Amino acid sequence: MLLVEELAARGWPAAQTVEVDGWLLRHTPSLTRRRSNSALPVGEVHGDPGLVEDFYAHRGGRALVQVSPAEAWTSLDSKLARRGWTSEGPTDVLVADAEAVLARTTPGEIALAPRPHPGWVAAWAACEERPDADEHARVVFERIEPATAYALAGGDVGVGLAVCERGWAGLFCVATAVSARRRGIARNVVHALTGWAAERGAQRIYLQAETGNAPAHALYAGAGFRRSHGYHYRVAPR
């Protein structure tokens, strides 16, 4: 579980990171995404949450902690709750064998590129209705150090990103345009990215899906993914 969280943090890097007292403190001032602006426990947490509160207060932001894996940080989670930190954004981390994913998904008209070219960024912006896609490309995707593949479905109606290292590949940004859903495009994207990762030695695949996103869970269960662990965010009181 802890390895997957380390890989996921590297797969979605923040603009600024500081590691201290068992915390990975992440700050990306031009984005509002929680994973880009939260503290992740990465080792034995020696300091109290006040360190996290001070870090974000000095940067004009509200303190967040990504309690992940939640099963490994129950004591920390309880401490934050006692300090009045509220819980939000419950998410499941799903994992699968690459061979199983390839057997349960289908190939399609998917183009892969090693970098996020403007066409991919525009398609992602449209599929997720995300106005900050260009900023993500500038401050997140350009900082990813491991090997990457950006998948684009024919007609620009589906996208996805894979980040591969140490025998694992993480899938991010898998999305389909509203007008093209229920046509198997996401399965095609997952197949293409998993095949690319397997060619580079990845035996296992991971991804993150919000707990309440039933369509995503149905898609990934059909592709062979099973829950590894969960996480949520704790938000400091104002």
Legacy VTK file of the C-alpha trace (Angstrom):
# vtk DataFile Version 3.0
C-alpha trace
ASCII
DATASET POLYDATA
POINTS 238 float
0.000 0.000 0.000
2.726 2.467 0.952
4.651 1.765 -2.275
1.596 2.535 -4.373
1.165 5.850 -2.556
4.812 6.727 -3.162
4.426 5.929 -6.846
1.179 7.894 -7.076
2.841 10.967 -5.552
5.618 10.728 -8.143
3.047 10.161 -10.857
1.258 13.410 -9.994
3.980 15.780 -8.763
3.336 19.101 -7.088
4.985 22.360 -8.067
6.623 22.597 -4.633
7.410 19.744 -2.263
9.041 19.646 1.140
9.680 16.440 3.065
10.014 16.892 6.809
9.174 14.885 9.948
7.497 12.139 7.955
5.363 14.505 5.852
5.495 15.143 2.118
4.165 18.699 1.946
2.842 19.554 -1.529
1.896 22.976 -2.836
0.774 23.997 -6.315
-0.556 27.549 -5.996
-1.932 27.791 -9.541
-4.182 24.734 -9.092
-6.969 23.917 -6.654
-6.767 20.118 -6.936
-6.476 18.505 -3.517
-3.792 15.977 -4.421
-1.613 18.892 -5.611
-2.071 20.848 -2.373
-2.053 18.424 0.534
0.314 16.807 2.976
0.928 13.090 2.590
2.329 11.013 5.483
5.292 9.118 4.051
7.010 7.792 7.151
6.746 7.909 10.898
5.137 11.266 11.598
7.175 12.841 14.385
5.707 16.333 14.488
2.133 17.254 15.291
-0.289 18.528 12.618
0.632 22.076 13.553
3.603 21.747 11.207
1.198 21.121 8.327
-1.049 23.987 9.411
1.909 26.382 9.497
3.217 25.258 6.094
-0.027 26.049 4.308
-0.841 29.135 6.375
2.461 30.685 5.304
1.448 30.056 1.691
-2.013 31.512 2.022
-3.825 28.202 1.812
-5.942 25.933 3.949
-4.199 22.867 5.343
-5.170 19.465 3.958
-3.833 16.015 4.774
-4.285 13.082 2.424
-4.783 10.243 4.903
-3.460 7.480 2.707
-3.551 4.578 3.118
-6.372 5.241 5.564
-5.959 1.742 6.978
-2.340 2.495 7.915
-2.952 5.907 9.504
-5.892 5.372 11.850
-4.103 6.997 14.767
-3.180 10.057 12.705
-6.732 10.263 11.371
-8.124 10.209 14.905
-5.693 12.925 15.984
-6.782 15.177 13.131
-10.446 14.539 13.888
-9.900 15.550 17.522
-8.355 18.812 16.307
-11.502 19.560 14.328
-10.242 18.565 10.875
-13.188 17.428 8.736
-13.171 14.480 6.339
-13.904 14.733 2.611
-13.118 13.147 -0.750
-13.225 9.412 0.094
-11.365 7.528 -2.639
-10.543 3.893 -3.373
-7.195 2.753 -4.745
-7.708 -0.125 -7.155
-5.039 -2.540 -8.383
-4.865 -5.333 -10.947
-2.429 -7.609 -12.740
-1.553 -6.202 -16.144
-2.235 -9.549 -17.814
-5.733 -9.669 -16.325
-6.501 -6.141 -17.519
-5.366 -6.924 -21.053
-7.514 -10.050 -21.078
-10.630 -8.182 -19.910
-10.385 -5.037 -22.016
-10.413 -4.499 -25.762
-8.099 -2.753 -28.213
-9.367 0.243 -30.143
-8.300 3.229 -32.194
-5.958 4.722 -29.601
-2.887 6.850 -30.298
-0.121 7.011 -27.692
2.341 9.842 -27.235
5.191 10.262 -24.743
4.306 13.902 -24.009
1.034 15.830 -23.492
0.743 17.501 -26.898
-1.804 20.329 -27.375
-4.361 17.994 -28.987
-4.299 15.677 -25.980
-4.608 18.566 -23.528
-7.566 19.999 -25.454
-9.292 16.607 -25.545
-8.764 16.111 -21.797
-10.165 19.583 -21.142
-13.257 18.712 -23.183
-13.761 15.202 -21.764
-13.519 16.343 -18.144
-14.859 19.854 -18.774
-11.683 21.047 -17.101
-10.779 24.714 -17.699
-7.379 24.337 -16.001
-6.070 21.637 -18.358
-3.360 23.871 -19.828
-2.135 24.741 -16.345
-2.001 21.054 -15.407
0.095 20.406 -18.496
2.481 23.167 -17.506
2.909 22.540 -13.791
2.076 18.833 -13.327
2.666 16.814 -16.481
5.945 18.542 -17.318
7.293 17.527 -13.896
6.605 13.800 -14.160
9.953 12.016 -14.097
9.066 8.339 -14.834
8.091 7.169 -18.321
4.661 8.352 -19.468
2.158 7.586 -22.217
-0.723 9.879 -23.155
-3.608 8.038 -24.825
-5.987 9.733 -27.245
-8.974 7.931 -28.755
-9.965 8.433 -32.374
-12.110 11.521 -32.723
-10.549 12.956 -29.560
-13.396 11.488 -27.496
-11.313 9.640 -24.904
-8.054 10.221 -23.063
-5.828 8.707 -20.412
-2.354 8.880 -18.927
-0.058 6.098 -17.705
3.020 6.595 -15.527
5.322 3.579 -15.340
8.134 2.690 -12.948
9.350 -0.124 -10.699
7.077 -2.768 -12.178
3.932 -0.695 -11.686
1.925 1.676 -13.847
-0.532 4.232 -12.579
-3.505 5.282 -14.695
-4.619 8.891 -14.464
-6.989 11.191 -16.375
-9.009 8.376 -17.951
-12.054 10.189 -19.317
-14.573 10.009 -22.149
-16.539 12.797 -23.778
-20.180 12.894 -22.687
-21.350 12.351 -26.258
-19.280 9.166 -26.621
-19.914 7.338 -23.358
-21.137 3.730 -23.116
-19.279 2.819 -26.297
-16.324 1.044 -24.668
-13.851 3.872 -25.289
-12.566 3.919 -21.715
-11.905 0.173 -21.932
-9.963 0.793 -25.149
-7.904 3.494 -23.447
-7.174 1.281 -20.423
-6.161 -1.579 -22.752
-3.763 0.608 -24.737
-2.114 2.130 -21.686
-1.809 -1.232 -19.937
-0.253 -2.781 -23.035
2.246 0.060 -23.240
3.119 -0.384 -19.562
3.453 -4.165 -19.865
5.937 -3.688 -22.698
8.022 -1.674 -20.245
7.975 -4.340 -17.576
4.935 -3.313 -15.544
3.208 -6.304 -13.995
0.741 -4.399 -11.841
-1.577 -1.466 -12.525
-3.079 0.957 -10.016
-5.555 3.803 -10.215
-7.717 5.952 -7.968
-11.511 6.229 -8.159
-13.761 8.278 -5.921
-15.736 5.957 -3.670
-19.092 7.286 -4.861
-18.313 7.034 -8.585
-20.352 3.933 -9.391
-19.798 3.982 -13.189
-16.019 4.119 -12.734
-16.070 1.270 -10.240
-18.178 -0.840 -12.589
-15.769 -0.172 -15.455
-12.674 -1.063 -13.464
-14.208 -4.107 -11.767
-14.971 -5.441 -15.235
-11.363 -4.794 -16.209
-10.067 -6.896 -13.327
-9.318 -4.245 -10.716
-9.901 -4.837 -7.022
-9.700 -2.495 -4.051
-6.288 -2.319 -2.378
-7.003 0.417 0.165
-8.705 3.730 0.586
-7.914 7.296 1.486
-9.640 10.533 2.265
-8.635 14.089 3.001
-8.731 15.863 6.322
-9.287 19.603 6.079
-8.147 21.949 8.836
-10.790 24.128 10.497
-10.861 27.764 9.435
LINES 1 239
238 0 1 2 3 4 5 6 7 8 9 10 11 12 13 14 15 16 17 18 19 20 21 22 23 24 25 26 27 28 29 30 31 32 33 34 35 36 37 38 39 40 41 42 43 44 45 46 47 48 49 50 51 52 53 54 55 56 57 58 59 60 61 62 63 64 65 66 67 68 69 70 71 72 73 74 75 76 77 78 79 80 81 82 83 84 85 86 87 88 89 90 91 92 93 94 95 96 97 98 99 100 101 102 103 104 105 106 107 108 109 110 111 112 113 114 115 116 117 118 119 120 121 122 123 124 125 126 127 128 129 130 131 132 133 134 135 136 137 138 139 140 141 142 143 144 145 146 147 148 149 150 151 152 153 154 155 156 157 158 159 160 161 162 163 164 165 166 167 168 169 170 171 172 173 174 175 176 177 178 179 180 181 182 183 184 185 186 187 188 189 190 191 192 193 194 195 196 197 198 199 200 201 202 203 204 205 206 207 208 209 210 211 212 213 214 215 216 217 218 219 220 221 222 223 224 225 226 227 228 229 230 231 232 233 234 235 236 237
